[in-house]
Amino acid sequence: MSTASHDPSVPGKFDVLVIGGGIVGSGIARDAAMRGLTTALIDKQDFAAGTSSRSSRLLHGGIRYLAQGKIGLVREASREKMVIHQIAPHLADPLPFIFPTHKRSTWSLWKLGIGVKIYDLLSGGRNLGKSSILTRKRILELLPGLQTSKLTGAVRYFDGLTNDARLVLDTLRSASHHGASITNYVRFVDAHPENGRWRCDLQNTPSHKHYEICAKCVINATGPWSHDLPHSETTLRLTKGVHLVVDRSRLPVPDAVVFAEGSRILFAIPWGERVILGTTDTDYDEPIDFPHCDPEDQKYVLDVVNDAFPAVALTENDVISTWAGLRPLVADKHGKPSDISRRHEIKMSHPGWWDVTGGKLTTYRLMAEETVDEIADYLNIPLKPCRTATTPLLEQRDSVQVSGIEPPEVCQEAVEHYCQREWAVHLEDVMIRRTSWRYYHCEHMDIAENVAKWMGRILDWSSEITTRELEHYKSLTDSGFASTPSS
Ligand SMILES: Cc1cc2nc3c(=O)[nH]c(=O)nc-3n(C[C@H](O)[C@H](O)[C@H](O)COP(=O)(O)OP(=O)(O)OC[C@H]3O[C@@H](n4cnc5c(N)ncnc54)[C@H](O)[C@@H]3O)c2cc1C
């Protein structure tokens, strides 16, 4: 499979143009291509550079939504969690969670004990593992440093751990394999309807060159940007969530741990030799392109963990990396951010134009299936049935050593693969989305030097480009991403 990047020599007419290469757009492109529609997908940045590389990386039904009585939402996501485990086992490890309970907390042991049994049943009765109730003695064996005051016990239940950006990239590889034209660094500028099609003005972001394509159907899958896109009729409420990465030797948890903070919950999620801590949920009205982890966000998360594990006493010096993402939630002006529904919305706002918003990583495949069903109705043509729930995302040999939950080994072969077969054109594309090396390794700057050398050879960079890529990468701080350097 060869991949186009900067110079999209795509033919001009498509059945479907998907705007946005996050998880939602990628899922739609894969489904549309598999059903026989001529499909193009563009993203103004790198694929997954938006929310879809900034999540908690969980495949989950949502134990919190169960407590809110949203059974339908939990059932839907729990089933999809199992589907992803089937179609992409390399990106869906069973992950046990220990949820300690305390006297006089809203999360009582008996309620949670019943809740986790219902949770197992909602996954079709065969969750990724069987839930159980743990005694106080057993939790302290598993989590020796845990605060014991008011501790009554714990429940242990299962969800899945994934790698959000890799799920996007492997979904796109599958879409491309089924014939979709996939291009990063191309921005949707505007469109107008003409003879039953949308004539779309697109701009290659490095060269600023404009070009046009026509599509019978256009899908706005731009996540947090979706209410700003021309023709969009969607209204969002954006909330920010941050994550911190610390060394697992500082917080040696065998399973994921849940921390209750009122009605909210935070997690410590084991990730190889690291632990991911998160997340927050606060209203956001700053620029969408650069959400970052503020010192207050970091302090809040560290305080929650330190309250639960007082002897651990994590400080900002323990933080290896951070990321922050924006939840594109279907608007609800009222209520706390954590209470806003995570439901998705698929809306044909104009003939042949859909706004697809909300939902979560876990439910992306279902969102795609429902969207392509609507496209089929609109086009009034018989399409092949949806097969995304049963067709593996990749052949097993295609994922070995280049795609997984933990970062791959740092080596030139992997970088060659990302440049030649996964659309990577900038240093940050490899360091962040393709590999997570940026987040995982303390010495990521040394790794970046080597990767820049390798990418320079593969992509024929001049020494100026190599220097600019490195400088740009150096300028990235834990607080987010700068804009992509222009060539
Ligand atoms: C903190 C946090 C934690 C989360 N944790 C989980 C979790 O553990 N499990 C789970 O299931 N879900 C989780 N979610 C939810 C999930 O991450 C999101 O629902 C999902 O990633 C949204 O994907 P998307 O494709 O809609 O948006 P995005 O990933 O943001 O993709 C939109 C894309 O559109 C592109 N774009 C924008 N404008 C244009 C334009 N004009 N032209 C071309 N392209 C454009 C952007 O560059 C971007 O790549 C979490 C979300 C957050 C914020």
The ligand as an SDF file (V2000), in Angstrom:
LIG
                    3D

 53 58  0  0  0  0  0  0  0  0999 V2000
   -9.7080   13.7920   28.0050 C   0  0  0  0  0  0  0  0  0  0  0  0
  -10.4980   12.8320   27.1800 C   0  0  0  0  0  0  0  0  0  0  0  0
  -10.5120   11.4800   27.5140 C   0  0  0  0  0  0  0  0  0  0  0  0
  -11.2500   10.5970   26.7360 C   0  0  0  0  0  0  0  0  0  0  0  0
  -11.1830    9.2850   27.0450 N   0  0  0  0  0  0  0  0  0  0  0  0
  -11.8750    8.4020   26.3140 C   0  0  0  0  0  0  0  0  0  0  0  0
  -11.7500    7.0180   26.5750 C   0  0  0  0  0  0  0  0  0  0  0  0
  -10.9670    6.5990   27.4250 O   0  0  0  0  0  0  0  0  0  0  0  0
  -12.5060    6.1750   25.8500 N   0  0  0  0  0  0  0  0  0  0  0  0
  -13.3580    6.5990   24.8880 C   0  0  0  0  0  0  0  0  0  0  0  0
  -14.0420    5.7610   24.3090 O   0  0  0  0  0  0  0  0  0  0  0  0
  -13.4610    7.9000   24.5690 N   0  0  0  0  0  0  0  0  0  0  0  0
  -12.7220    8.8150   25.2490 C   0  0  0  0  0  0  0  0  0  0  0  0
  -12.7800   10.1320   24.9470 N   0  0  0  0  0  0  0  0  0  0  0  0
  -13.6340   10.5730   23.8360 C   0  0  0  0  0  0  0  0  0  0  0  0
  -12.9400   10.3930   22.4800 C   0  0  0  0  0  0  0  0  0  0  0  0
  -11.5540   10.6280   22.5860 O   0  0  0  0  0  0  0  0  0  0  0  0
  -13.5480   11.3520   21.4590 C   0  0  0  0  0  0  0  0  0  0  0  0
  -14.9410   11.1850   21.4490 O   0  0  0  0  0  0  0  0  0  0  0  0
  -13.0280   11.0920   20.0500 C   0  0  0  0  0  0  0  0  0  0  0  0
  -11.6150   11.0080   20.0120 O   0  0  0  0  0  0  0  0  0  0  0  0
  -13.4960   12.2160   19.1220 C   0  0  0  0  0  0  0  0  0  0  0  0
  -13.0310   11.9020   17.8300 O   0  0  0  0  0  0  0  0  0  0  0  0
  -13.4090   12.7880   16.5780 P   0  0  0  0  0  0  0  0  0  0  0  0
  -12.9730   12.0380   15.3710 O   0  0  0  0  0  0  0  0  0  0  0  0
  -14.8350   13.2140   16.6600 O   0  0  0  0  0  0  0  0  0  0  0  0
  -12.5640   14.1410   16.7590 O   0  0  0  0  0  0  0  0  0  0  0  0
  -11.0040   14.4240   16.5490 P   0  0  0  0  0  0  0  0  0  0  0  0
  -10.1620   13.2790   16.9460 O   0  0  0  0  0  0  0  0  0  0  0  0
  -10.6990   15.7220   17.2020 O   0  0  0  0  0  0  0  0  0  0  0  0
  -10.8540   14.5660   14.9790 O   0  0  0  0  0  0  0  0  0  0  0  0
  -11.2940   15.6990   14.2660 C   0  0  0  0  0  0  0  0  0  0  0  0
  -10.2940   15.9430   13.1430 C   0  0  0  0  0  0  0  0  0  0  0  0
  -10.8430   16.9410   12.2670 O   0  0  0  0  0  0  0  0  0  0  0  0
   -9.7540   17.6570   11.7220 C   0  0  0  0  0  0  0  0  0  0  0  0
  -10.2300   18.9210   11.1680 N   0  0  0  0  0  0  0  0  0  0  0  0
  -10.7530   19.9760   11.8460 C   0  0  0  0  0  0  0  0  0  0  0  0
  -11.0920   20.9700   10.9880 N   0  0  0  0  0  0  0  0  0  0  0  0
  -10.7800   20.5330    9.7390 C   0  0  0  0  0  0  0  0  0  0  0  0
  -10.8730   21.1130    8.4250 C   0  0  0  0  0  0  0  0  0  0  0  0
  -11.3620   22.3600    8.2110 N   0  0  0  0  0  0  0  0  0  0  0  0
  -10.4360   20.3880    7.3590 N   0  0  0  0  0  0  0  0  0  0  0  0
   -9.9150   19.1370    7.5330 C   0  0  0  0  0  0  0  0  0  0  0  0
   -9.8020   18.5490    8.7590 N   0  0  0  0  0  0  0  0  0  0  0  0
  -10.2310   19.2280    9.8500 C   0  0  0  0  0  0  0  0  0  0  0  0
   -8.8160   17.8370   12.9190 C   0  0  0  0  0  0  0  0  0  0  0  0
   -7.4940   18.1150   12.4980 O   0  0  0  0  0  0  0  0  0  0  0  0
   -8.9620   16.5020   13.6410 C   0  0  0  0  0  0  0  0  0  0  0  0
   -7.9110   15.5820   13.3160 O   0  0  0  0  0  0  0  0  0  0  0  0
  -12.0170   11.0560   25.6550 C   0  0  0  0  0  0  0  0  0  0  0  0
  -11.9880   12.4120   25.3120 C   0  0  0  0  0  0  0  0  0  0  0  0
  -11.2060   13.2780   26.0500 C   0  0  0  0  0  0  0  0  0  0  0  0
  -11.1270   14.7120   25.6590 C   0  0  0  0  0  0  0  0  0  0  0  0
  1  2  1  0
  2  3  1  0
  2 52  2  0
  3  4  2  0
  4  5  1  0
  4 50  1  0
  5  6  2  0
  6  7  1  0
  6 13  1  0
  7  8  2  0
  7  9  1  0
  9 10  1  0
 10 11  2  0
 10 12  1  0
 12 13  2  0
 13 14  1  0
 14 15  1  0
 14 50  1  0
 15 16  1  0
 16 17  1  0
 16 18  1  0
 18 19  1  0
 18 20  1  0
 20 21  1  0
 20 22  1  0
 22 23  1  0
 23 24  1  0
 24 25  2  0
 24 26  1  0
 24 27  1  0
 27 28  1  0
 28 29  2  0
 28 30  1  0
 28 31  1  0
 31 32  1  0
 32 33  1  0
 33 34  1  0
 33 48  1  0
 34 35  1  0
 35 36  1  0
 35 46  1  0
 36 37  1  0
 36 45  1  0
 37 38  2  0
 38 39  1  0
 39 40  1  0
 39 45  2  0
 40 41  1  0
 40 42  2  0
 42 43  1  0
 43 44  2  0
 44 45  1  0
 46 47  1  0
 46 48  1  0
 48 49  1  0
 50 51  2  0
 51 52  1  0
 52 53  1  0
M  END
$$$$
